[in-house]
Amino acid sequence: MRVVIDNIKAWFTKDTASEGESAKLLIVLRILFSSMMLYGIVGSIYCVCTRNIEAMICYMGTLAIYALMFYSSYYIKIITLVIVSNVISVACTIAGYFLLGSTVAVQSFFITIVVVCYFSGYGHYIIKGIFALFACAVYYYLETRYGNTVAFLPFSITERVYIRLMNILASFWCVATVCYIYSRDSQHLEGKLIEYNKILRQQASTDTLTGLSNRRSANEFIEKLIKRNDEKGFCVCMCDIDFFKKVNDSYGHDIGDKVLAGVAQALVENTTDECLVSRWGGEEFLIIFPNMNGDEAKLMLDTIRARIKKIEFETGSKTFSITITYGLAEYGYDGNAEAVVKEADDKLYIGKENGRDQIVF
């Protein structure tokens, strides 16, 4: 069974497209050709059951035509195949209109022909538009000029109902197949693009060492809070690791990186989900406290300060701890993001000058 499935798959996927041609389009055409072959087989069987030999010959002709098109797909260029198949399909639809009559929905295949035309490769939109107008004109002419013409082949009312259903199902199947194959690929590519853009945005707004938001992301967050203009406002804290240069000089930059990562984790763990912790640069971090006044933010910083002092960093046989100085500023509703950050930075340096390891508010 597996071998049979693989052989059938090979009939459709065998790529004979020349350079610059679409192998996918070739596969789509082969699927459509085989669908019309199946349509011819089903129609022939039905006509045999109803003993309508003339109609059976017409359906067998449809089977033969599309079987020949399927066979030709291995030997001619795709552009030629598209043109020939569209012309033949228009001719078959017109012939079917007169043979089967206007009441059995043969004209619905015009929609399939136009859809295949538009999905047949890139560009050539003027030609495609002209062909679509031509198909529409033919359809309109047939309906207005021969809409009441009696079908050449005799069918009972019941037979017409079944043939109409078969024509509608066949045309919709062909349209759905083309749309599914092409929309699936386009949606897949669009999904990949969205995911890729999401990754790029994340990389552009994230500090690679600590995983925190970077300065750009922090500034954007402050701007959003200012535009939101909540009554409770927000606070900003600039904090800096004390004597961090001494850590790098004494233990190396690898240990320094571990200290930065450890501090970042501690800051995130001891702030609320609303807060934004970002690496401002070097050993500086910026914490943004939305919907908090200065007193509330200071209480949270007291907890952070106490817990960070208890963290021990290992350097082989030694352990050491660090302290941080904090400068806290409350937004003054003046619409100036730079001013509140500068105020926090100024208070940070006041704390540095007055002994470090403290919160200046």
Beta strands, then each sheet from edge to edge (+ up, - down):
strand 1: 234-241
strand 2: 276-281
strand 3: 284-290
strand 4: 313-315
strand 5: 318-320
strand 6: 324-330
strand 7: 359-360
sheet 1: 2+ 3- 1+ 6- 7-
sheet 2: 4+ 5-
end
